[in-house]
């Protein structure tokens, strides 16, 4: 496992909810990242945001790690959940909240 893969693997496995995004949760640098941040903030889940723009190695590494071509990427308990469209659809259907609850992750009551 390369250095960047080990780093990503460590973040994914040691944080209950991790969002790899362009920018930061406080200042997303693209609309798709911003939408996922809004969803996570709305449901009140604690998560770690990792800015892929901080290094080319991270931006490329996360795409290879997940075998998913786009950013943002959301992981819950080590499992890749999806990108912006998937997260938005799951949220609208109530599936994202159910998944988090099922995995024992606290959200604010909707």
C-alpha positions in Angstrom: 0.0 0.0 0.0 1.5 3.4 -1.0 1.9 6.2 1.5 -1.1 8.1 0.4 -3.3 5.0 0.3 -2.2 4.1 3.9 -3.0 7.7 5.0 -6.5 7.5 3.4 -7.1 4.1 4.8 -6.2 5.3 8.2 -8.6 8.3 8.0 -11.4 6.1 6.7 -11.0 3.5 9.4 -10.4 5.7 12.4 -13.2 8.2 11.9 -16.9 7.2 11.9 -17.8 9.7 9.2 -15.2 11.1 6.7 -15.9 13.4 3.8 -13.2 13.9 1.2 -14.1 17.2 -0.4 -12.8 20.1 -2.4 -12.2 22.8 0.2 -13.1 22.5 3.9 -16.5 22.0 5.6 -16.5 25.7 6.5 -15.5 26.8 3.0 -16.3 24.2 0.3 -14.6 25.0 -3.0 -17.1 23.4 -5.3 -20.9 23.2 -5.5 -21.0 19.4 -5.1 -18.9 19.4 -2.0 -21.0 22.3 -0.7 -24.2 20.3 -1.1 -22.9 17.3 0.8 -21.6 19.6 3.6 -25.1 21.2 3.8 -26.8 17.7 4.1 -24.4 16.6 6.8 -24.7 19.8 8.7 -28.5 19.7 8.4 -28.8 16.2 9.8 -26.3 17.2 12.5 -23.7 14.5 12.2 -20.1 14.9 13.4 -17.7 14.2 10.6 -14.1 14.8 9.5 -13.6 16.8 6.4 -10.4 16.2 4.4 -9.5 18.8 1.7 -8.3 17.0 -1.4 -7.2 20.3 -2.9 -4.4 20.4 -0.3 -2.4 17.9 -2.4 -2.5 16.4 -5.9 -1.5 13.1 -4.3 -4.5 13.1 -2.0 -6.9 14.2 -4.9 -5.6 11.3 -7.1 -5.2 8.9 -4.2 -8.8 9.1 -3.0 -10.1 8.3 -6.5 -8.0 5.2 -6.7 -8.8 4.2 -3.2 -12.5 4.1 -3.8 -12.4 3.4 -7.5 -14.8 6.4 -7.8 -13.9 9.2 -10.2 -15.4 12.2 -8.5 -15.1 14.3 -5.4 -16.8 14.6 -2.8 -16.7 11.1 -1.3 -18.4 10.1 1.9 -17.3 7.2 4.1 -19.3 5.9 7.1 -17.6 3.4 9.4 -15.0 2.5 6.8 -17.5 2.0 4.0 -17.7 4.1 0.9 -21.3 5.5 0.6 -21.1 7.7 -2.5 -20.7 11.1 -4.0 -22.9 14.1 -4.2 -25.9 12.7 -6.2 -26.1 9.5 -4.2 -25.8 11.4 -0.8 -28.5 13.9 -1.9 -30.9 11.1 -3.1 -30.3 9.0 0.1 -30.9 12.1 2.2 -34.1 13.0 0.4 -35.4 9.5 0.8 -34.4 9.4 4.5 -32.0 6.5 3.8 -28.8 8.5 4.8 -30.3 9.2 8.2 -31.4 5.6 8.6 -27.9 4.3 7.6 -26.2 6.6 10.2 -28.6 5.5 12.9 -28.2 1.9 12.0 -24.4 2.3 12.3 -24.8 3.9 15.7 -23.8 7.4 14.6 -25.6 10.2 16.4 -27.6 12.7 14.3 -29.9 15.5 15.6 -33.5 14.6 15.6 -35.0 15.5 12.2 
